[in-house]
Amino acid sequence: MLQSNPTRCRSGGFFITVGFVVFLFVNAIVSRPVHAQAEPGGISPPAELPSSDPPPESFFEILNAGGVVGYLLIALSLVAAARIVEHIITIRESVLVPRGLSKSVRKLLEQNQITKAQQQCSLQSSMLSSVLRAGLQEAAAGWSEIEKASEDALAEQSARLYRKIEWLSVIGNIAPMLGLLGTVIGMVLAFREVAFTQGAARAADLAEGIYLALVTTVQGLIVAIPSLGAFAVFRNRVDYLVAETASATQHALAPIKRHRDVRFVEPPPAATSEGVR
C-alpha cells in the first residue's frame, strides 16, 4: 500500500543562513586591516618599511592565494550554488504535486472515463501525473496491478529526486577533503623550507606554506557547510513531497479501489441510428 503519512519539511532557511553567516564572519575577520597601536605614554611604534609584495587585503585575494586547490573549491562552490538555485525552483509542491490534478482525475474515474483521466495526466509533467499515468495504464488488469504500477512509479520518481539532490552531499563531503589536501600541501612546503635551510628558516620563510594551509581549510569549510545544510533541507522536502504524492494518488484512485474486483474498461461508443440496418 502507498504510505500516506506526510513528513513535515524542516525549515530550510536556517541551514542556508548559517552558511552565509559563517561566510560573512570569516570575510570580516580575514579582510580586517591591521593597524599599529600606540604604546603607553603616547609613543607610536616605528612605521614598518613598505614591502615589495604586500599581503592581500581583500577576501577575494585571500581566496586566490589558495592556488590550484583553491580554484577547485571555488568551482565546487559555484556548482553547489547553481544546484541550490535549481532545486529551489524545481523541488516545490506546486511543481511536483500540482493542486487540482488529483481531484480532476478522481472525478473522471467516478464517471468511468479512463482515457480522459490519462489525457489529463499527460497535460501536466509532474511526479504526481507520472504516478497516476502509470497506474491508469493497468486499469484493465484490476486494482492489484494498478496499485503495483503506482508504487513502482512512485519509487522510481523518488529515487530520481534523491539522486538529484545527492550532488550537494557529494560536494559537501569533497570540499573539506580538498581543504585538507591544501592544508597538507601547505605544511609540506613549510617543512621543506626548514629542510632546505637545515633548520635555519625564519618565520617569514615558513609563513607562506602555513598561510596556504589555513586558506584552503577555510575555503573547504565555507563550501561544505552550506552544501550539507542545503542537502538536509532538500532531503526533508523530498520526503514530504513523496508522502504528499502517495496521499494524492490514493485520493485520485479511490473510485477504482472501491471496485477492486472490477476491471475498468471503458464501454464502446454507442451505435448511431445511421449504423442500424
C-alpha positions in Angstrom: 0.0 0.0 0.0 1.1 3.5 -0.7 2.1 5.3 2.5 0.0 8.5 3.2 1.7 9.9 6.3 3.4 13.1 5.1 6.6 14.1 6.8 6.9 17.7 7.8 9.6 19.6 6.0 12.1 21.3 8.3 12.8 24.9 7.9 15.3 25.3 5.1 16.3 28.9 5.7 18.1 28.1 9.0 20.9 26.0 7.5 21.5 28.2 4.5 21.5 31.3 6.7 24.1 29.7 9.0 26.4 29.1 6.0 26.2 32.7 4.8 26.7 34.0 8.3 29.9 31.9 8.5 31.0 33.2 5.2 30.4 36.9 6.2 32.1 36.3 9.6 35.2 34.8 8.0 35.2 37.6 5.4 35.1 40.3 8.2 38.0 38.6 10.0 40.4 37.9 7.2 39.9 41.2 5.4 40.2 43.5 8.5 43.2 45.7 8.2 45.8 45.6 11.0 46.6 49.0 12.4 49.6 49.7 14.7 48.5 50.6 18.2 50.2 53.4 20.2 52.4 52.3 23.0 51.8 53.5 26.5 53.0 57.1 27.0 51.8 58.3 23.6 54.8 57.0 21.7 53.9 55.4 18.5 55.8 52.4 17.2 58.1 52.9 14.3 56.4 52.6 10.9 57.2 49.4 9.1 59.1 49.6 5.9 56.9 49.1 2.8 57.5 45.7 1.3 57.6 44.9 -2.4 54.9 42.3 -2.1 52.2 43.5 0.4 49.9 40.9 1.9 46.4 40.6 0.3 43.9 42.9 1.8 40.6 41.7 0.3 38.8 38.4 0.8 39.0 37.5 -2.9 42.7 38.0 -2.9 43.0 35.6 0.0 40.9 33.1 -1.9 43.2 33.5 -4.8 46.1 32.6 -2.5 44.8 29.0 -2.3 46.3 28.0 -5.6 45.0 25.1 -7.7 43.2 23.6 -4.7 41.6 27.0 -4.0 40.4 27.2 -7.6 38.8 23.7 -7.4 37.0 24.8 -4.2 35.7 27.9 -5.9 34.5 25.8 -8.8 32.7 23.5 -6.4 31.1 26.5 -4.7 29.7 27.7 -8.0 28.3 24.2 -8.8 26.7 24.0 -5.3 25.2 27.4 -5.7 23.7 26.5 -9.1 22.3 23.3 -7.7 20.7 25.0 -4.8 19.0 27.6 -7.0 17.8 24.9 -9.4 16.4 22.8 -6.6 14.6 25.8 -5.1 12.9 26.3 -8.4 12.1 22.7 -9.3 11.6 20.8 -6.0 8.4 22.5 -5.0 4.9 21.2 -4.2 3.3 23.3 -6.9 5.7 21.7 -9.5 5.8 18.1 -8.3 2.3 17.7 -6.8 0.1 20.3 -8.6 -3.1 21.2 -7.0 -6.4 20.1 -8.6 -4.9 17.2 -10.6 -5.9 14.6 -8.0 -9.5 15.9 -7.8 -9.9 16.2 -11.6 -8.6 12.6 -12.1 -10.9 11.3 -9.4 -13.9 13.0 -10.9 -13.2 11.4 -14.3 -12.7 8.0 -12.8 -16.0 8.3 -11.0 -17.5 8.7 -14.5 -15.5 5.7 -15.7 -13.6 7.9 -18.2 -10.2 6.2 -18.1 -8.9 7.7 -21.4 -9.8 11.3 -20.4 -8.1 10.7 -17.0 -4.9 9.6 -18.7 -5.1 12.6 -21.0 -5.5 14.9 -18.0 -2.3 13.4 -16.5 -0.4 13.8 -19.8 -1.2 17.6 -19.9 1.0 18.2 -16.8 4.5 16.9 -16.4 5.0 16.2 -12.6 5.7 13.5 -10.2 2.0 13.0 -9.4 1.0 12.8 -13.0 3.7 10.2 -13.8 2.5 8.0 -10.9 -1.2 8.3 -11.8 -0.5 7.7 -15.5 1.5 4.5 -14.7 -1.4 3.2 -12.6 -4.1 4.1 -15.1 -2.3 2.2 -17.8 -3.0 -1.0 -15.8 -6.7 -0.2 -15.3 -7.8 -3.1 -17.4 -5.9 -5.6 -15.2 -7.6 -4.8 -12.0 -6.8 -2.9 -8.7 -3.8 -5.1 -7.7 -1.9 -4.3 -10.9 -2.9 -0.6 -10.6 -1.6 -0.4 -7.1 1.7 -2.2 -8.0 2.3 0.0 -11.0 1.7 3.1 -8.9 4.0 2.0 -6.2 6.8 1.2 -8.7 6.4 4.6 -10.4 6.4 6.4 -7.1 9.6 4.6 -6.0 11.2 5.5 -9.4 10.3 9.1 -9.1 11.5 9.4 -5.5 14.8 7.7 -6.4 15.3 10.2 -9.2 14.8 13.1 -6.9 17.2 11.6 -4.3 19.8 11.1 -6.9 19.3 14.7 -8.0 20.0 16.2 -4.6 22.8 13.8 -3.8 25.2 16.0 -5.6 25.0 18.5 -2.7 26.0 15.8 -0.3 28.9 14.8 -2.5 30.2 18.4 -2.8 29.7 18.9 1.0 31.9 15.8 1.6 34.6 16.5 -1.0 35.1 20.2 -0.1 36.7 19.5 3.4 38.8 16.8 1.8 40.2 19.3 -0.7 40.7 21.8 2.1 42.7 19.1 4.0 44.7 18.4 0.9 45.6 22.1 0.7 46.5 22.0 4.4 48.9 19.1 3.9 50.4 20.8 0.8 51.0 24.0 2.8 52.6 22.1 5.7 54.8 20.2 3.3 56.0 23.5 1.8 56.7 24.9 5.2 58.7 21.9 6.4 60.5 21.7 3.1 61.8 25.2 3.7 63.0 24.1 7.1 64.8 21.1 5.5 66.4 23.2 2.8 67.7 25.7 5.3 68.8 23.0 7.7 66.7 24.4 10.5 67.7 28.0 10.0 64.4 29.1 8.3 62.9 32.3 9.6 59.2 32.7 10.5 58.8 34.7 7.3 60.0 31.7 5.3 57.5 29.4 6.9 54.6 31.8 6.7 53.8 31.2 3.0 53.2 27.4 3.5 51.2 27.9 6.7 49.2 30.6 5.0 48.3 28.3 2.2 47.3 25.6 4.6 44.9 27.8 6.6 43.4 29.4 3.5 42.4 26.1 1.9 41.0 24.9 5.2 38.7 27.9 5.4 37.7 27.6 1.8 36.7 23.9 2.2 34.6 24.7 5.3 32.9 27.6 3.6 31.8 25.3 0.7 30.9 22.3 2.8 28.7 24.0 5.5 26.0 25.5 3.1 26.1 22.4 0.8 25.4 19.9 3.6 22.8 22.2 5.1 21.0 22.6 1.8 21.2 18.8 1.2 19.4 18.2 4.6 16.7 20.8 3.7 16.0 19.3 0.2 16.1 15.7 1.5 13.4 16.5 4.0 11.5 18.3 1.3 11.6 15.3 -1.0 10.4 13.1 1.8 7.4 15.4 2.3 6.6 15.6 -1.4 6.8 11.8 -1.8 4.4 11.3 1.0 2.1 14.0 -0.4 2.2 12.3 -3.8 1.2 8.9 -2.2 -1.7 10.6 -0.5 -2.9 12.4 -3.6 -2.6 9.1 -5.6 -4.7 7.2 -3.1 -7.3 10.0 -3.3 -7.4 10.0 -7.1 -7.6 6.2 -7.5 -10.2 5.8 -4.8 -13.1 5.1 -7.2 -11.1 2.1 -8.7 -10.2 0.9 -5.2 -13.9 0.7 -4.2 -14.5 -1.6 -7.1 -11.2 -3.6 -6.8 -12.8 -6.7 -8.3 -14.0 -4.9 -11.4 -11.7 -4.4 -14.3 -12.2 -0.8 -15.5 -12.7 -0.8 -19.3 -14.4 2.0 -21.0 -17.6 0.9 -22.8 -17.5 1.1 -26.6 -19.2 4.1 -28.2 -22.9 3.7 -28.6 -24.1 2.8 -32.1 -25.8 5.6 -34.0 -29.1 5.3 -35.8 -27.4 5.5 -39.1 -25.4 2.4 -38.4 -28.5 0.3 -37.5 -30.0 -1.5 -40.5 
